[in-house]
Amino acid sequence: MFTEVTNVWESDRLSPEEALTLQIKAQVMIELRQIIFSNGWNQAEAAKRLGITQPRVSYLVNGQVSKFTTDKLLGYISKLGYDFSLNVTKGQPQIETKQVA
């Protein structure tokens, strides 16, 4: 028997707050991945710019949500020279980034 959910993070094991936190982290990771790829950086270059190891970048671009905190991920966006806006509307997080000159 299967349970249908509209949000992959929702489950019997997670509270709504925990599910939202995971959604936010996933959205931020997707945005970071996009920044890395759109700049043409390989994992080694991204690691240098972020001040972390290449294996950590691998976790990041492969969506290993449990390896990072939300504040650390948001800090990475700033470290790469981007401003961001994070909004949650009707339980759905959205992040927008803009490169700082």
GIRARA-V727308 format. One record per residue. N is the residue number from 1. SS is DSSP state (~ for helix, > for strand, _ for the rest). PHI is phi in whole degrees, -180 to 180 (999 if undefined). Layout:
BEGIN
[[N SS PHI] [N SS PHI]]
END
This chain:
BEGIN
[[1 _ 999] [2 _ -111] [3 _ -108] [4 _ -88] [5 _ -129] [6 _ -94] [7 _ -130] [8 _ -59] [9 _ -82] [10 _ -78] [11 _ -159] [12 _ -66] [13 _ -87] [14 _ -111] [15 _ -76] [16 ~ -57] [17 ~ -68] [18 ~ -66] [19 ~ -63] [20 ~ -64] [21 ~ -59] [22 ~ -66] [23 ~ -61] [24 ~ -62] [25 ~ -59] [26 ~ -63] [27 ~ -63] [28 ~ -66] [29 ~ -64] [30 ~ -62] [31 ~ -65] [32 ~ -62] [33 ~ -59] [34 ~ -63] [35 ~ -61] [36 ~ -61] [37 ~ -69] [38 ~ -68] [39 _ -87] [40 _ 74] [41 _ -84] [42 _ -83] [43 ~ -64] [44 ~ -65] [45 ~ -66] [46 ~ -62] [47 ~ -61] [48 ~ -62] [49 ~ -67] [50 ~ -87] [51 _ 74] [52 _ -130] [53 _ -82] [54 ~ -60] [55 ~ -60] [56 ~ -66] [57 ~ -64] [58 ~ -59] [59 ~ -59] [60 ~ -63] [61 ~ -73] [62 _ -98] [63 _ 73] [64 _ -82] [65 ~ -56] [66 ~ -68] [67 ~ -84] [68 _ -135] [69 _ -95] [70 ~ -62] [71 ~ -65] [72 ~ -65] [73 ~ -63] [74 ~ -65] [75 ~ -63] [76 ~ -63] [77 ~ -60] [78 ~ -64] [79 ~ -62] [80 _ -83] [81 _ 90] [82 > -122] [83 > -90] [84 > -142] [85 > -130] [86 > -117] [87 > -127] [88 > -122] [89 > -123] [90 _ 52] [91 _ 78] [92 > -113] [93 > -78] [94 > -138] [95 > -124] [96 > -123] [97 > -122] [98 > -145] [99 > -69] [100 _ -87] [101 _ -67]]
END
